Amino acid sequence: MNIEVTMRHSDVRIEALNEYAQKRMQQLAERFPKVTKVSLVIDIDVKKHMYMAEVVANRLGATAVGAKEFSESAKSVIDSAAARAERQLLKMRIKSRKGVVRKQRAASAKN
């Protein structure tokens, strides 16, 4: 499992924020074991005092799931982007399981 955290447009690398982001992305990876790579980009706009977080999660055999959030608080933007990515991954998991069930039903109906 590969977790990548990048902070852009900031001269100061906030170590506590980086550790928090790593921990939150690790929770996402533990909940969804088929996720192979999680990339988090935190963009800081100093003039507007806004944070932007973008989460991209790659699954085995599937395309990437992306979530982008804006907020004035750094931790809340990480949490909300991770929550949105979790919802998308959960929806993807449910859809893939429904497809397996449909294939099994079709195979059993033919026999």
DACORKA-V996981 format. One record per pair of residues at least 24 apart in sequence whose ideal C-beta (glycine too) atoms are under 10 Angstrom apart, sorted by the first residue. I is the first residue (numbers start at 1). J is the second residue. D is the distance in Angstrom with one decimal. If there is no record, write none. Layout:
I|J|D, I|J|D
This chain:
1|25|9.3, 1|26|8.1, 1|29|5.0, 1|30|8.8, 1|33|8.6, 1|35|7.1, 1|36|6.8, 1|37|7.5, 1|38|7.6, 2|29|9.1, 2|35|9.6, 2|36|6.9, 2|37|4.5, 2|38|7.3, 2|39|8.4, 2|58|8.8, 3|28|8.9, 3|29|6.7, 3|35|9.7, 3|37|7.8, 3|38|5.1, 3|39|8.0, 3|40|7.7, 4|37|7.3, 4|38|7.2, 4|39|4.7, 4|40|7.0, 4|41|8.7, 4|56|9.2, 5|38|9.0, 5|39|8.2, 5|40|4.9, 5|41|8.1, 5|42|7.3, 5|53|10.0, 5|78|9.4, 6|39|7.5, 6|40|7.1, 6|41|4.8, 6|42|7.1, 6|43|9.0, 6|54|9.4, 7|40|9.3, 7|41|8.0, 7|42|4.8, 7|43|8.0, 7|44|7.0, 7|51|9.8, 7|74|9.6, 8|41|6.4, 8|42|7.1, 8|43|4.8, 8|44|7.1, 8|45|10.0, 8|52|8.9, 8|54|10.0, 9|42|9.3, 9|43|5.9, 9|44|5.2, 9|45|7.0, 9|46|7.3, 9|52|9.5, 10|42|8.1, 10|43|8.6, 10|44|4.6, 10|45|10.0, 10|46|8.0, 10|51|9.9, 11|44|9.7, 11|46|9.4, 12|44|9.3, 14|42|9.1, 14|44|9.2, 14|74|7.6, 16|74|9.5, 16|75|9.6, 17|42|7.3, 17|44|9.8, 17|51|9.4, 17|74|5.4, 17|75|7.5, 17|78|7.9, 18|42|8.7, 20|74|8.2, 20|75|6.2, 20|78|6.6, 20|79|9.3, 21|53|8.2, 21|55|9.7, 21|74|8.8, 21|75|8.9, 21|78|5.4, 21|79|10.0, 21|81|9.7, 21|82|8.8, 23|78|9.7, 24|53|10.0, 24|55|9.4, 24|75|8.7, 24|78|5.6, 24|79|6.8, 24|81|9.1, 24|82|5.2, 24|83|9.6, 25|55|7.6, 25|57|8.7, 25|78|8.6, 25|81|9.9, 25|82|6.9, 25|85|9.1, 27|82|7.7, 27|86|9.0, 28|55|7.9, 28|57|7.0, 28|82|5.5, 28|83|9.3, 28|85|6.5, 28|86|6.1, 28|89|7.8, 29|57|8.3, 31|86|6.8, 31|89|8.1, 31|90|8.7, 32|57|7.5, 32|59|7.5, 32|65|9.4, 32|85|9.2, 32|86|7.7, 32|89|5.0, 32|90|8.0, 32|92|9.0, 32|93|7.2, 33|59|10.0, 33|60|9.3, 34|58|9.7, 34|59|5.1, 34|60|4.8, 34|61|8.0, 34|62|8.0, 34|89|8.8, 34|92|9.5, 34|93|8.1, 34|96|9.3, 35|59|5.6, 35|60|8.1, 35|62|9.6, 35|65|8.6, 35|85|9.3, 35|89|7.0, 36|60|5.9, 36|61|9.8, 36|62|9.9, 37|64|8.6, 38|65|9.6, 38|82|9.1, 38|85|8.1, 39|64|8.6, 39|66|9.4, 40|67|9.9, 40|78|7.2, 40|81|7.5, 40|82|8.1, 40|85|9.3, 41|68|9.1, 41|81|9.6, 42|74|7.1, 42|77|7.5, 42|78|7.2, 42|81|9.1, 43|68|9.6, 43|70|9.3, 43|77|9.6, 44|74|8.0, 45|70|9.1, 48|72|8.9, 49|73|10.0, 50|77|8.6, 51|75|9.1, 51|76|8.4, 51|77|4.4, 51|78|8.3, 51|81|9.8, 52|77|6.9, 52|81|8.8, 53|77|4.4, 53|78|5.4, 53|79|8.9, 53|80|7.6, 53|81|4.1, 53|82|8.2, 53|84|9.7, 53|85|9.9, 54|81|6.7, 54|85|9.6, 55|80|9.8, 55|81|4.7, 55|82|6.1, 55|83|9.6, 55|84|7.4, 55|85|4.3, 55|86|9.3, 55|88|9.3, 56|85|8.2, 57|82|9.5, 57|85|5.5, 57|86|9.0, 57|88|8.1, 57|89|6.3, 57|92|9.6, 59|89|7.3, 59|92|7.0, 59|93|8.8, 59|96|9.1, 61|96|8.9, 62|89|9.4, 62|92|6.4, 62|93|9.7, 62|95|9.9, 62|96|7.7, 63|92|9.1, 65|89|5.6, 65|91|9.1, 65|92|6.6
